[in-house]
Amino acid sequence: MKQQQVILCGRLIPMTGELPQGPQAIHVDGDRITSVHAYRGETISTGASVQDLRDYTIVPGLIDGHSHLEMLHILLGNEREQTSASDATLSFRAAKNALANLRAGITTMRLPGTKNHIDFALRKAIEAGDLTGPRLVVAGRGIASSLTENVNQITADGVDAVTAAARMNIAAGADFIKVFATGGTSPSLIHGSAPYLSKDELTAIVEVASEFGIPVAAHAYGGKAIDLCIATGVQQIEHGFFAAPHQFDAMAERGIWLTGTLGVFLTRPGLVDLPGVSDGARERLLIAAEANIESVRQAKRAGVKFALGTDAIHCAIVQEAIFAAKAGLTNLEALAAITANAASVCQMTGEVGIVAPGAFADLVAVDGDPLEQLETLKVPQAVLKGGERIV
């Protein structure tokens, strides 16, 4: 049993809407925070251990709202080759990446689609203490029509098939259902983000998921597919950077979450700089980069609930926040997109992404003020998950 402890910090950014002044004391019992209050040098109660981090600013553990731990790196440009490796290779790779992300201050990760339910096994091993890694929110295998092909998916056409696929993931322990409402970047641009699942298919998936109280997240870049997602009750949209202004307005009105993955297109050098990239592909990638920037602006304008993920640029969630800030978010809004907002996408509101009583003691200590300079989050001086010091 973990003992009681007190973590002292020089400044606290709890992401609860308040900004406490001066040193703070965070009391932890087991893996949960019990209280947070100003610290004025008083004696800590007998029996509690103390971690003195008063030289640092503490923020909640960071959250990557969309990643694929089994991949080496999405910017290598060979996603299919990477994900086609053996289950054993993917499992070892996922375990290694999970630890690296945790050490970088990412204490929770949302995994929207993994081959052969490797994500379920990894989550179980971490929860059992057999492996060290972030808290995982998992979807199992994504559901897609025969219009697209991906080793991480279940190919299903028609209402009966997609219903069965959703039930398979739910039975295996999915926290949410992932669907491919559009294809990949190039075909999405070629076909104008044509819908890869019908309205009836999306409706069936949403109905099954809602019966079990879990959300549906749609890989959807834009076009009619976004309209279908909105109309059928999809609660979360991944990427969404080709959505039109009126679609952002509709997403805001319906309370649909958007998880942006900006770094895939904005990181330089990146995909656009890979050797052998054709002129046509380079043009499409540059269009997508501009669309990602505009999507942040449109999401803020419309009031869309917004979070961020790396899409398998491991340990780089802070850079996602930096990209978002450059696109128009304040530093506080960008930080929320990788903490409190991302917690809501993970269906873990009040448990992660904040520093408050009842939440897990997932904490990151940094040297400096992230609200002035987000880059300070890239070099954590201490990382705690559930009160346990990782770094």
C-alpha positions as CSV (number, residue, x, y, z in Angstrom):
1,M,0.0,0.0,0.0
2,K,1.3,3.4,-1.0
3,Q,1.9,5.7,2.0
4,Q,0.6,9.3,2.3
5,Q,2.8,12.0,0.8
6,V,3.0,15.7,0.2
7,I,4.4,17.2,-2.9
8,L,5.5,20.8,-2.5
9,C,5.8,23.1,-5.6
10,G,6.8,26.7,-6.2
11,R,3.9,27.3,-8.5
12,L,0.9,25.3,-9.5
13,I,-1.1,25.3,-12.8
14,P,-3.9,22.9,-11.9
15,M,-6.0,23.4,-15.1
16,T,-9.2,23.8,-13.0
17,G,-9.8,27.4,-13.9
18,E,-7.8,28.8,-11.0
19,L,-4.2,29.9,-10.8
20,P,-3.1,29.6,-7.1
21,Q,-0.5,32.1,-6.0
22,G,2.8,31.1,-4.3
23,P,4.0,27.7,-3.1
24,Q,1.4,24.9,-2.9
25,A,1.2,21.6,-1.0
26,I,-0.4,18.7,-2.8
27,H,-1.5,15.9,-0.4
28,V,-1.7,12.4,-1.8
29,D,-3.1,9.3,-0.3
30,G,-2.3,6.2,-2.3
31,D,-2.5,7.2,-6.0
32,R,-5.1,10.0,-5.5
33,I,-4.9,13.7,-4.5
34,T,-6.7,14.4,-1.3
35,S,-6.2,18.2,-1.0
36,V,-4.3,21.1,-2.4
37,H,-3.5,24.3,-0.4
38,A,-1.1,27.1,0.0
39,Y,2.1,26.2,1.7
40,R,3.7,28.7,4.1
41,G,6.4,26.5,5.6
42,E,4.2,24.7,8.2
43,T,5.3,21.3,9.5
44,I,4.0,18.4,7.4
45,S,1.9,15.9,9.4
46,T,3.8,12.9,10.9
47,G,3.7,9.8,8.7
48,A,3.6,11.6,5.3
49,S,6.7,11.6,3.1
50,V,7.6,14.9,1.4
51,Q,8.8,15.6,-2.1
52,D,10.2,19.1,-2.2
53,L,9.7,20.5,-5.7
54,R,9.5,24.1,-4.7
55,D,12.0,25.1,-7.4
56,Y,9.6,24.1,-10.1
57,T,6.1,24.7,-11.6
58,I,3.8,21.7,-11.4
59,V,1.2,20.9,-14.1
60,P,-1.1,17.9,-14.5
61,G,0.3,14.9,-16.2
62,L,0.2,15.4,-20.0
63,I,-2.3,13.5,-22.2
64,D,-1.7,12.4,-25.8
65,G,-5.2,12.3,-27.2
66,H,-4.4,10.3,-30.3
67,S,-1.5,8.0,-30.8
68,H,-0.3,4.6,-32.0
69,L,2.3,3.1,-29.7
70,E,3.0,0.1,-31.9
71,M,4.4,2.4,-34.7
72,L,8.0,3.5,-34.9
73,H,7.3,7.0,-36.0
74,I,4.5,8.2,-38.4
75,L,6.9,10.7,-40.1
76,L,8.9,7.9,-41.6
77,G,6.2,7.8,-44.2
78,N,5.8,4.0,-44.3
79,E,2.8,3.5,-42.0
80,R,1.6,0.3,-43.6
81,E,5.0,-1.3,-43.4
82,Q,5.4,-0.4,-39.8
83,T,2.0,-1.7,-38.7
84,S,2.3,-4.9,-40.8
85,A,5.1,-6.2,-38.5
86,S,4.4,-9.3,-36.4
87,D,2.3,-9.0,-33.3
88,A,5.4,-9.8,-31.2
89,T,7.4,-7.0,-32.8
90,L,4.5,-4.5,-32.4
91,S,4.0,-5.5,-28.8
92,F,7.6,-4.9,-27.8
93,R,7.6,-1.7,-29.7
94,A,4.5,-0.5,-28.0
95,A,5.9,-1.3,-24.5
96,K,9.1,0.6,-25.3
97,N,7.2,3.6,-26.6
98,A,4.8,3.6,-23.7
99,L,7.7,3.9,-21.2
100,A,9.4,6.7,-23.3
101,N,6.1,8.7,-23.4
102,L,5.6,8.3,-19.7
103,R,9.2,9.6,-19.0
104,A,8.4,12.6,-21.2
105,G,5.5,13.5,-18.9
106,I,2.7,11.9,-20.8
107,T,0.8,10.0,-18.1
108,T,-2.3,9.2,-20.2
109,M,-2.7,8.1,-23.8
110,R,-5.6,7.4,-26.1
111,L,-5.0,4.8,-28.7
112,P,-7.5,4.9,-31.6
113,G,-6.9,1.5,-33.3
114,T,-4.3,-1.2,-32.9
115,K,-3.7,-4.4,-34.7
116,N,-5.1,-7.6,-33.1
117,H,-6.0,-5.9,-29.9
118,I,-2.4,-5.4,-28.8
119,D,-3.6,-2.3,-27.0
120,F,-5.8,-4.3,-24.7
121,A,-2.9,-6.5,-23.7
122,L,-0.7,-3.5,-23.1
123,R,-3.3,-1.8,-21.0
124,K,-3.8,-4.9,-18.9
125,A,0.0,-5.3,-18.4
126,I,0.4,-1.7,-17.3
127,E,-2.6,-1.8,-14.9
128,A,-1.2,-5.0,-13.4
129,G,2.2,-3.4,-12.8
130,D,3.9,-5.8,-15.2
131,L,5.0,-2.9,-17.5
132,T,5.5,0.7,-16.8
133,G,3.6,3.1,-19.0
134,P,0.9,5.7,-19.1
135,R,-2.8,5.1,-18.4
136,L,-4.3,3.8,-21.7
137,V,-7.7,4.5,-23.2
138,V,-8.1,2.0,-26.1
139,A,-10.4,1.3,-29.0
140,G,-9.2,-2.1,-30.3
141,R,-9.4,-2.4,-34.1
142,G,-10.9,0.4,-36.1
143,I,-14.0,-0.3,-38.2
144,A,-13.8,0.6,-41.9
145,S,-15.5,-0.3,-45.2
146,S,-13.8,-2.1,-48.0
147,L,-13.0,1.3,-49.6
148,T,-9.9,1.6,-47.3
149,E,-7.4,-1.0,-46.1
150,N,-5.4,-0.9,-42.9
151,V,-4.0,-3.7,-40.8
152,N,-5.3,-2.1,-37.7
153,Q,-8.9,-2.3,-38.8
154,I,-11.9,-4.6,-39.2
155,T,-13.2,-4.4,-42.7
156,A,-17.0,-4.4,-42.6
157,D,-19.6,-3.5,-45.2
158,G,-23.3,-3.1,-44.3
159,V,-25.2,-2.6,-41.1
160,D,-25.0,-6.1,-39.9
161,A,-21.2,-6.3,-40.4
162,V,-20.4,-3.0,-38.7
163,T,-22.7,-3.8,-35.8
164,A,-20.9,-7.1,-35.3
165,A,-17.5,-5.4,-35.5
166,A,-18.5,-2.8,-32.9
167,R,-19.8,-5.6,-30.6
168,M,-16.5,-7.5,-31.0
169,N,-14.5,-4.5,-29.8
170,I,-16.9,-3.8,-26.9
171,A,-16.7,-7.5,-25.8
172,A,-12.9,-7.3,-25.8
173,G,-13.0,-4.2,-23.5
174,A,-12.9,-1.2,-25.8
175,D,-13.2,2.2,-24.1
176,F,-14.4,3.8,-27.3
177,I,-15.2,2.7,-30.9
178,K,-13.0,4.0,-33.8
179,V,-14.4,4.2,-37.3
180,F,-12.8,5.4,-40.6
181,A,-15.4,7.8,-42.0
182,T,-12.9,8.9,-44.7
183,G,-9.8,7.5,-46.3
184,G,-6.2,8.7,-45.9
185,T,-4.9,12.1,-46.8
186,S,-4.2,11.6,-50.5
187,P,-7.5,9.8,-51.4
188,S,-9.4,12.3,-49.2
189,L,-8.1,15.1,-51.3
190,I,-8.7,13.3,-54.5
191,H,-12.2,12.4,-53.7
192,G,-13.1,15.5,-51.7
193,S,-13.3,13.6,-48.4
194,A,-16.0,11.3,-49.8
195,P,-17.7,9.3,-47.1
196,Y,-16.2,5.8,-46.6
197,L,-19.1,4.7,-44.3
198,S,-22.8,5.2,-45.1
199,K,-25.3,7.1,-42.9
200,D,-26.9,3.8,-42.0
201,E,-23.6,2.1,-41.1
202,L,-22.6,5.0,-38.9
203,T,-26.0,5.1,-37.2
204,A,-25.8,1.4,-36.4
205,I,-22.3,1.8,-34.9
206,V,-23.4,4.8,-32.8
207,E,-26.5,2.9,-31.6
208,V,-24.5,-0.1,-30.4
209,A,-21.8,2.0,-28.7
210,S,-24.4,4.1,-26.9
211,E,-26.1,1.0,-25.5
212,F,-22.9,0.3,-23.7
213,G,-22.2,3.9,-22.7
214,I,-19.0,4.4,-24.9
215,P,-18.4,7.1,-27.5
216,V,-17.7,6.7,-31.2
217,A,-14.6,8.5,-32.6
218,A,-14.4,9.0,-36.4
219,H,-11.3,9.4,-38.5
220,A,-12.7,12.1,-40.7
221,Y,-10.9,14.8,-42.6
222,G,-13.9,16.8,-44.0
223,G,-16.5,16.9,-46.7
224,K,-19.8,15.0,-46.6
225,A,-18.3,12.5,-44.1
226,I,-18.2,15.2,-41.4
227,D,-21.9,15.9,-42.1
228,L,-22.7,12.3,-41.7
229,C,-20.8,12.1,-38.4
230,I,-22.6,15.1,-37.1
231,A,-26.0,13.8,-38.2
232,T,-25.6,10.3,-36.8
233,G,-24.4,11.2,-33.3
234,V,-20.6,10.6,-33.5
235,Q,-19.2,12.2,-30.4
236,Q,-15.6,12.6,-31.4
237,I,-13.9,13.5,-34.6
238,E,-10.2,12.8,-35.3
239,H,-8.2,15.2,-37.5
240,G,-11.0,17.1,-39.1
241,F,-8.8,19.6,-40.8
242,F,-10.8,19.9,-44.1
243,A,-14.0,20.6,-42.2
244,A,-15.9,23.7,-43.5
245,P,-16.7,26.7,-41.3
246,H,-20.4,25.6,-41.0
247,Q,-19.3,22.2,-40.0
248,F,-17.2,23.6,-37.1
249,D,-20.3,25.5,-36.1
250,A,-22.4,22.4,-36.1
251,M,-19.8,20.5,-34.1
252,A,-19.8,23.2,-31.5
253,E,-23.5,23.2,-31.3
254,R,-23.7,19.4,-30.9
255,G,-20.8,19.3,-28.4
256,I,-18.7,17.1,-30.6
257,W,-15.0,16.9,-29.7
258,L,-12.3,17.5,-32.2
259,T,-8.8,15.9,-31.7
260,G,-6.3,17.6,-33.9
261,T,-3.0,15.9,-35.0
262,L,-1.1,18.9,-36.3
263,G,2.4,17.7,-36.2
264,V,1.9,15.1,-38.9
265,F,1.8,17.9,-41.4
266,L,3.4,20.8,-39.7
267,T,6.7,19.2,-38.5
268,R,9.7,20.1,-40.6
269,P,11.6,18.3,-41.8
270,G,8.6,15.9,-42.2
271,L,6.6,13.9,-44.6
272,V,6.9,16.6,-47.3
273,D,10.7,16.4,-47.2
274,L,11.0,12.6,-47.5
275,P,13.0,11.4,-50.5
276,G,10.9,10.1,-53.4
277,V,7.8,12.2,-52.5
278,S,6.1,13.1,-55.8
279,D,5.3,16.6,-56.7
280,G,1.6,15.8,-56.4
281,A,2.0,14.2,-53.0
282,R,4.1,17.2,-51.8
283,E,1.4,19.6,-53.0
284,R,-1.3,17.6,-51.1
285,L,0.8,17.6,-48.0
286,L,1.3,21.3,-48.1
287,I,-2.4,21.9,-48.6
288,A,-3.1,19.7,-45.6
289,A,-0.5,21.6,-43.5
290,E,-2.3,24.9,-44.2
291,A,-5.7,23.2,-43.5
292,N,-4.4,22.1,-40.1
293,I,-3.6,25.6,-39.1
294,E,-6.9,26.9,-40.3
295,S,-8.7,24.1,-38.4
296,V,-7.3,25.4,-35.1
297,R,-8.5,28.9,-35.9
298,Q,-12.0,27.7,-37.0
299,A,-12.3,25.5,-33.9
300,K,-11.5,28.4,-31.7
301,R,-13.8,30.8,-33.6
302,A,-16.8,28.3,-33.4
303,G,-16.1,27.2,-29.8
304,V,-15.5,23.6,-30.7
305,K,-14.3,21.4,-27.8
306,F,-10.7,20.8,-28.8
307,A,-7.9,18.4,-27.8
308,L,-4.6,17.3,-29.3
309,G,-2.8,14.1,-30.2
310,T,0.5,13.2,-31.9
311,D,-0.7,10.3,-34.2
312,A,2.6,8.5,-33.3
313,I,5.1,11.2,-33.1
314,H,6.2,9.8,-29.8
315,C,6.9,12.0,-26.8
316,A,5.9,15.1,-28.9
317,I,2.6,16.2,-27.4
318,V,4.1,19.5,-26.2
319,Q,5.1,20.3,-29.8
320,E,1.4,19.8,-30.7
321,A,0.5,22.4,-28.2
322,I,3.2,24.8,-29.5
323,F,1.8,24.3,-33.1
324,A,-1.7,25.1,-31.8
325,A,-0.5,28.2,-30.0
326,K,1.2,29.4,-33.2
327,A,-2.1,28.8,-35.0
328,G,-4.1,31.1,-32.6
329,L,-4.7,29.4,-29.2
330,T,-3.4,31.1,-26.1
331,N,-0.8,29.1,-24.2
332,L,-3.4,28.3,-21.6
333,E,-5.8,27.0,-24.2
334,A,-3.0,24.9,-25.8
335,L,-2.1,23.5,-22.4
336,A,-5.8,22.6,-21.8
337,A,-5.8,20.7,-25.1
338,I,-3.1,18.3,-23.7
339,T,-4.5,18.1,-20.2
340,A,-8.0,18.9,-19.0
341,N,-9.7,18.9,-22.5
342,A,-7.9,15.7,-23.5
343,A,-9.1,14.1,-20.3
344,S,-12.7,14.7,-21.4
345,V,-12.0,13.0,-24.8
346,C,-10.6,10.1,-22.8
347,Q,-13.8,10.0,-20.7
348,M,-11.7,10.6,-17.6
349,T,-12.9,14.1,-16.6
350,G,-11.9,14.9,-13.0
351,E,-9.5,11.9,-12.9
352,V,-6.7,13.1,-15.1
353,G,-5.7,16.3,-16.7
354,I,-6.2,18.4,-13.5
355,V,-4.5,18.8,-10.1
356,A,-7.4,18.6,-7.7
357,P,-8.8,16.5,-4.9
358,G,-10.1,13.1,-6.3
359,A,-7.8,13.2,-9.3
360,F,-4.9,10.8,-9.8
361,A,-1.6,12.2,-8.6
362,D,-0.3,12.5,-12.1
363,L,2.1,15.4,-12.0
364,V,4.8,17.0,-14.1
365,A,7.3,19.5,-12.6
366,V,9.1,21.9,-15.0
367,D,11.6,24.7,-14.7
368,G,9.9,27.9,-15.7
369,D,6.4,29.0,-16.6
370,P,4.6,27.0,-19.3
371,L,2.0,29.8,-19.7
372,E,4.8,32.1,-20.8
373,Q,6.8,29.5,-22.7
374,L,5.3,26.1,-23.6
375,E,8.7,24.8,-24.5
376,T,9.5,24.4,-20.7
377,L,7.2,21.3,-20.8
378,K,9.6,19.5,-23.1
379,V,12.1,19.0,-20.3
380,P,10.3,17.6,-17.2
381,Q,12.3,17.8,-14.0
382,A,10.0,15.3,-12.3
383,V,7.2,13.0,-13.5
384,L,4.8,11.3,-11.1
385,K,2.1,8.8,-12.1
386,G,-0.4,8.0,-9.3
387,G,2.1,9.6,-6.9
388,E,4.9,7.3,-7.9
389,R,8.1,9.1,-9.1
390,I,9.0,8.0,-12.6
391,V,11.6,10.8,-13.4
